Each structure stands twice: as structure tokens, then as C-alpha cells.
Amino acid sequence: MKRNLLILFSFLSAGIYAQTVTINKVELAGDKIIVHYNLENSNPSSNFLLNLYESKDNFSTPLAKVTGDVGSEVKPGSNKKIEWNVRQEYGNYKGKLALELRGKVYVPFVKLQTFTTAASYKRGKTHDLVWSPGNTDPINIELYKGNQRIQGGMSQPNNGAYSLNIPSDAKTGSDYRLKISSAKNNDEVIYTPNFKVTPKVPLLLKVLPVLVVGGAVVALGGGSKGGDTSSNNNNSGGEIPTPSLPPGG
């Protein structure tokens, strides 16, 4: 693969601050191509959106099988690294590839405000999402369990509010996440961290046995034999006996 690989890098930037990117090294490691670079910016608090492209599809779609310092919210700094798994992306591809690294100052098109992955979300219920819009382009909001797409609202207005319904037949689990993407720009995609979906009625309440609390009823009957003194405390009519007056009373 090494002889057939053509490396071409460019960096497209935007914003008011001066930024530079320097490619330090590109190495082949098994099925991976590793790009080492530095990203310098006069404002260290800036975030950048970085994507890696290649010539096979005429640099039209960002590469998906990449890890490391790539994607949204990349901070400036030295010793940045991107790993691209060529085999996972294209299988046993043979031929020449030109690579291009594109970047720009990152302004999130959606910034969630009320959504928290620490909470549990109940199936069969509706949960409100609130965010700060970064532009007016319509967005897609999709619910995933692992890699399985459960449902989605496509081309929703980017107005800062959406009612997310968890299907009542959704399986419970802690591997749910949201994919929010721009309907007009393939580069703008965010995933939430995983969160938990729980039953609408807690399982404990469904299986907890009914506990019957009863009391013992003690009947004091009269007419007992053998000197049973209990007859002194009850009469046959069930009335409370009148206590005897003391002598001389």
C-alpha cells in the first residue's frame, strides 16, 4: 500500500483569529494511516471542526472510520493525531489515494441545554429537548440504541425545541443516544453520550406482592365451665356489663 499512496494535505480555515496547521508525519501502521499534526491558534479557547477526506469519492464526504483529534470541538495544540482505518472504510482497496484535511472554526449548529445523560428516560413518554440554534438550517433528530436506528424526526426546524417520544415498545437499556445532524450539511453531526431508557412503570412495582395486614379477633364468650372467669367480663347479649357497686355503696 505504501508505494501506491499519494498524500496531499490542505487546511481550509475561517474566522477572525490566525491559525495554522502543520503536518508533522504520516505513517502506515497495518490497516491504518496515522496523521500527526499541530494546530496553532492565537485564541486557545477556540474550537475547530476537522474532517479528513480522500480522493476516491472526489473529496465529497468526510471519512467515517477515523478516531483521535478529528470531528467537532478540536482544541488547538501540538501532537494532534488522526487514525484512519482504510480496511474498515474500503475493504481491500488497492490504488492511489490523496488525503485532504479540512478545518474551520467550529460554531455548533445545535447546543443542547436541558438534555442530560445522567437522567433516565422512560419509554412511552415524551421528553422535551431544548437547545441553542447556531443557524436556521433544518435538522434531523434520530434516536439510536447502539448502532440500531429506532426512530427519527427528519428536517425539523432548528428553532431550539423538540418533543422526543420514546416508543412504548422500546427495549430498556443504557446504550441509547441521539444523533442530531444538519439536513443541508453532512459535516455537521453530533452524537450525545449514551443514556438510559427505563420502563414507564418501575419493574419493582409490577412484581411486588400484595401484603395483607390483618388483626386477630378475640371473642370472649360466656358460660364456660371449670371456673373460667372470662364469663365475668361478657354476657350472652353482647352488652357491656354494669360493674357491681361495692358493699354499702
Salt bridges, closest charged atoms under 4 A:
GLU27 OE2 - HIS36 NE2 2.64
ASP31 OD1 - ARG87 NE 3.04
GLU83 OE1 - LYS32 NZ 3.22
GLU83 OE2 - LYS81 NZ 3.62
GLU100 OE2 - ARG102 NE 2.56
GLU142 OE2 - ARG149 NE 2.64
ASP175 OD1 - LYS145 NZ 3.13
